Amino acid sequence: MNEVGIQWFLLQLTLLRFDYWALVVLIMYQTSDPLTFVYVDEVPHSTTVRDPKIQTIYGFAGIIKLLEGSYLVVITERKCVGSYLGHPIYKVLSLKVFCCDRSAKNSRYEKIKIESEFRSLLKVAEKTPGLYFSYDINITLSTQRLNDLGEETTQLPLWRQAEPRFLWNNYLLELLIESRQLQQKLDPYILPIVQGSFQSFQAAIGKDIIDVTLIARRCTRRNGTRMWRRGADEDGYVANFVESEQIIQLKGYTASFVQVRGSMPFLWDQTVDLSYKPKFEILKPEKGPRIAERHFLDLRKKYGNVLAIDLVNTVYL
């Protein structure tokens, strides 16, 4: 990633914001409603800014449009935490949300109040933990799926290769991706981000040194906190689905082992109370077999033969 180029356009960003241009960072600004993008080749002249603030960012997560305005989510701090198949992996340490226009200032009080509440939620999103990305390799895909990509696919930008199930910023990227005239210019900055965990280290087995990588990818479908999000939906997508991968590299060889976990694949719910093990209730039991079938057919399609392990606590039942 060219940080010098990023600093250049952030100078542009500051000028645009100060001059009350409705902006989108990098090489775009908003010219009308609905959102449209225009390429800016040089920093516009400003008579009101002498020393604009320059801030380095390391890519952006995307844009979200609320009731009265659009907001850009950028990566302002990162940390290299290891490598994935020889490519550096970065952990997001800090996100920042920029307002892209000021249309909300001309809105009614009720809308401004609601917009303010949404913006406060975006501030919470700035502290989302466990976000990882790479400039060079698509970490939404397992080693096997990366190996199975055709040559044409590997030449595509990372966001085009990404697995939607594990693309944390999938929704945030929609407005940028829809701007077809700018896609080629934006490709280096559109980063697939995964939420989960990542760790890489070296270990010794006898005289041999092996490289070990552990990565967990949290699915974006049917997410939620424990107790509050349980079971599956009617399409077979289960709550809090996670794909975990262990990669071992030794003497030029690479081995990968993938396992997945998720909530029990049928409709069920749990009453949250103060008890240690809240009781749960099976909902619409007549739909259970069909939902479970859809779930396992999807697993077979994506992973091949699957060995399923029942981790249900019988005492709990």
C-alpha positions in Angstrom: 0.0 0.0 0.0 1.4 3.4 -1.0 1.2 5.5 2.1 2.6 8.6 0.3 -0.4 8.5 -2.1 -2.7 8.1 0.8 -1.3 11.2 2.5 -1.8 13.1 -0.7 -5.5 12.4 -1.0 -6.0 13.0 2.7 -4.7 16.6 2.1 -7.4 16.7 -0.5 -9.9 15.3 2.0 -9.2 18.0 4.5 -9.7 20.8 2.0 -12.9 19.3 0.7 -14.4 19.0 4.2 -13.3 22.5 5.2 -14.8 24.0 2.1 -18.0 22.1 2.8 -17.8 19.9 -0.3 -19.8 16.8 0.2 -16.9 14.4 0.1 -15.9 10.8 0.0 -12.3 10.2 0.9 -9.6 9.0 -1.5 -10.5 10.1 -5.0 -14.2 10.8 -4.8 -16.7 13.4 -3.7 -20.5 13.4 -3.5 -22.1 15.7 -6.1 -25.8 14.9 -5.7 -28.3 12.8 -4.0 -28.4 9.8 -4.6 -24.7 9.3 -4.1 -22.5 9.7 -7.2 -18.7 9.8 -7.6 -16.4 12.0 -9.6 -12.7 11.5 -9.9 -10.5 14.3 -8.6 -7.1 14.6 -10.3 -5.6 17.3 -8.1 -6.2 19.1 -4.9 -8.8 21.9 -5.3 -7.7 25.4 -4.6 -8.7 26.8 -1.3 -8.3 30.4 0.1 -9.5 29.5 3.5 -7.0 26.8 4.5 -3.4 27.6 5.1 -2.1 24.5 6.9 -4.5 21.6 6.3 -4.2 18.6 8.6 -2.6 15.5 7.0 -3.4 12.1 8.5 -2.1 8.8 7.2 -4.7 6.0 6.9 -4.1 2.4 5.8 -7.2 1.7 3.7 -10.9 1.9 4.3 -13.6 -0.4 5.3 -16.3 1.3 3.2 -19.2 3.7 3.3 -22.5 3.5 5.1 -25.5 5.6 4.3 -27.9 6.6 7.1 -31.1 8.6 7.1 -29.5 12.0 6.3 -26.0 11.4 5.2 -23.2 9.1 4.2 -20.2 8.1 6.4 -16.8 6.8 5.5 -15.1 4.2 7.7 -11.3 4.3 7.4 -8.5 2.3 9.1 -6.3 4.7 11.1 -4.1 2.3 13.0 -2.8 -1.2 12.2 -0.4 -3.8 13.5 1.4 -6.6 11.6 0.6 -9.8 13.5 2.2 -12.4 11.3 1.9 -13.8 7.8 -0.6 -16.0 6.0 1.0 -18.2 3.3 4.0 -15.8 3.2 1.9 -12.5 3.0 1.8 -10.0 5.9 -1.5 -9.9 7.9 -2.5 -6.7 9.8 -4.8 -6.3 12.7 -7.0 -3.2 12.8 -6.2 -1.2 15.9 -8.4 1.8 15.2 -11.2 2.8 12.8 -12.5 6.3 12.3 -15.8 7.5 10.8 -15.9 10.6 8.6 -19.1 12.4 7.7 -19.3 12.7 3.9 -21.9 15.4 3.6 -23.8 17.9 5.6 -27.4 17.4 4.4 -28.4 16.4 8.0 -27.9 20.1 9.0 -30.9 21.1 7.0 -33.2 18.4 8.2 -36.0 18.4 10.8 -35.1 18.1 14.5 -36.5 14.5 14.7 -34.4 13.3 11.9 -31.3 15.0 13.2 -31.9 13.3 16.6 -32.2 9.9 15.0 -29.2 10.5 12.9 -27.2 11.5 16.0 -28.2 8.2 17.6 -27.0 6.2 14.6 -23.8 8.2 14.5 -23.2 7.2 18.2 -23.6 3.6 17.1 -21.0 4.1 14.4 -18.6 5.4 17.1 -19.1 2.1 18.9 -18.3 0.3 15.6 -14.9 2.1 15.6 -13.9 -0.1 18.4 -15.0 -3.4 16.8 -12.4 -6.0 18.0 -10.7 -8.8 16.0 -10.6 -7.3 12.5 -7.8 -8.4 10.2 -6.8 -7.7 6.6 -4.0 -8.0 4.0 -3.0 -6.0 1.0 -1.7 -9.0 -0.9 -3.8 -12.1 -0.2 -7.5 -12.8 0.4 -7.8 -14.0 3.9 -11.5 -14.7 3.5 -10.6 -17.9 1.7 -9.0 -21.0 3.2 -5.8 -22.4 1.8 -7.6 -25.1 -0.2 -10.0 -22.5 -1.8 -7.1 -20.2 -2.6 -5.4 -23.1 -4.3 -8.5 -24.0 -6.3 -8.9 -20.4 -7.8 -8.4 -20.3 -11.5 -5.7 -18.1 -13.0 -8.2 -15.5 -14.2 -9.7 -15.2 -10.7 -6.3 -14.7 -9.0 -5.8 -11.7 -11.3 -8.9 -10.0 -9.9 -8.8 -7.4 -7.1 -9.1 -8.9 -3.6 -12.6 -7.8 -3.0 -13.8 -9.6 -6.2 -12.3 -12.9 -4.9 -13.7 -12.5 -1.4 -16.0 -15.1 0.2 -19.2 -13.1 1.2 -19.8 -15.2 4.3 -16.6 -14.0 5.9 -16.4 -10.5 4.4 -17.0 -8.4 7.5 -17.3 -5.1 5.5 -19.4 -6.6 2.7 -22.3 -4.1 3.2 -19.9 -1.2 3.7 -18.3 -1.8 0.3 -21.5 -1.8 -1.7 -21.6 1.9 -2.6 -18.0 1.9 -3.7 -18.4 -1.3 -5.8 -21.5 0.1 -7.5 -19.4 3.1 -8.8 -18.2 1.2 -11.8 -16.3 4.1 -13.4 -14.0 4.3 -10.4 -13.5 0.6 -9.6 -10.1 0.3 -11.2 -8.9 3.4 -9.3 -10.3 2.2 -6.1 -9.3 -1.5 -6.2 -6.0 -1.0 -4.2 -7.9 0.6 -1.4 -10.9 -1.8 -1.2 -9.8 -4.2 1.5 -11.6 -7.4 2.4 -11.7 -7.5 6.2 -12.3 -10.6 8.4 -13.6 -10.6 11.9 -12.2 -13.4 14.1 -8.7 -14.2 15.3 -5.2 -14.7 13.8 -1.9 -16.1 15.2 1.2 -17.3 13.5 4.4 -18.8 15.1 7.2 -21.2 14.7 7.7 -24.5 16.5 10.4 -27.1 16.6 9.8 -30.8 15.9 13.1 -32.5 16.5 15.5 -30.7 14.2 12.8 -29.3 12.0 11.3 -25.9 12.3 7.6 -25.6 11.3 5.5 -22.5 10.6 2.1 -22.7 12.2 -0.8 -20.4 11.4 -4.2 -20.3 13.1 -7.0 -18.3 11.7 -10.7 -18.1 12.6 -13.2 -16.4 10.3 -16.5 -15.4 11.8 -19.5 -15.7 9.4 -21.5 -12.5 8.8 -24.8 -14.3 8.6 -26.9 -14.7 11.7 -24.4 -13.0 14.1 -25.3 -12.0 17.6 -24.3 -12.4 21.3 -24.5 -15.6 23.1 -27.9 -16.5 24.5 -29.6 -13.9 22.4 -28.8 -15.5 19.0 -29.4 -19.2 18.8 -30.2 -21.9 16.3 -30.7 -21.6 12.6 -32.9 -19.5 10.3 -35.2 -21.2 7.8 -32.5 -21.2 5.1 -30.2 -23.3 7.3 -27.7 -20.6 8.3 -26.8 -21.1 11.9 -25.9 -18.6 14.6 -22.3 -17.6 15.2 -20.8 -19.8 12.5 -17.0 -19.8 12.6 -14.5 -21.4 10.2 -11.2 -22.2 11.9 -8.1 -23.2 9.9 -4.8 -24.6 11.1 -1.9 -24.3 8.5 1.4 -26.0 8.9 4.4 -25.3 6.5 7.5 -27.5 6.5 10.3 -27.9 3.9 8.2 -26.3 1.1 5.1 -28.4 1.9 1.8 -26.9 3.2 -0.9 -28.7 5.1 -4.2 -27.2 6.1 -7.0 -28.5 8.4 -10.3 -26.7 8.5 -13.1 -27.1 11.1 -16.3 -25.2 11.5 -18.7 -24.7 14.4 -22.1 -23.2 14.8 -25.3 -23.4 16.8 -27.6 -26.4 16.5 -29.2 -26.3 13.1 -32.9 -26.0 13.8 -35.2 -23.4 15.2 -34.8 -22.9 18.9 -34.6 -20.0 21.3 -33.5 -19.4 24.9 -35.0 -17.3 27.6 -32.3 -15.1 29.0 -32.5 -14.9 32.8 -30.2 -15.0 35.8 -29.9 -18.8 35.9 -26.6 -20.4 35.0 -28.2 -22.6 32.3 -31.3 -20.9 31.0 -33.9 -23.2 29.5 -34.4 -23.4 25.8 -37.4 -23.9 23.6 -37.6 -25.7 20.2 -39.7 -23.6 17.8 -41.7 -25.0 14.9 -40.3 -28.6 15.3 -42.0 -29.7 12.1 -39.5 -27.5 10.2 -36.5 -28.8 12.0 -35.6 -31.7 9.6 -35.8 -29.6 6.5 -33.7 -26.8 8.1 -31.0 -29.3 9.3 -30.9 -30.8 5.8 -30.3 -27.4 4.2 -27.6 -26.7 6.6 -25.7 -30.0 6.0 -26.2 -29.8 2.2 -24.6 -26.4 2.3 -21.7 -27.7 4.3 -21.2 -30.6 1.9 -21.2 -28.2 -1.0 -18.6 -25.9 0.5 -16.4 -28.4 2.3 -16.9 -31.8 0.9 -17.4 -34.7 3.3 -17.9 -33.5 6.8 -17.5 -35.3 10.1 -20.1 -33.8 12.5 -19.4 -33.9 16.3 -22.3 -33.4 18.8 -21.1 -31.1 21.6 -24.5 -30.8 23.3 -24.2 -31.2 27.1 -26.7 -34.0 28.0 -27.0 -32.6 31.5 -28.1 -29.3 30.0 -31.0 -31.1 28.2 
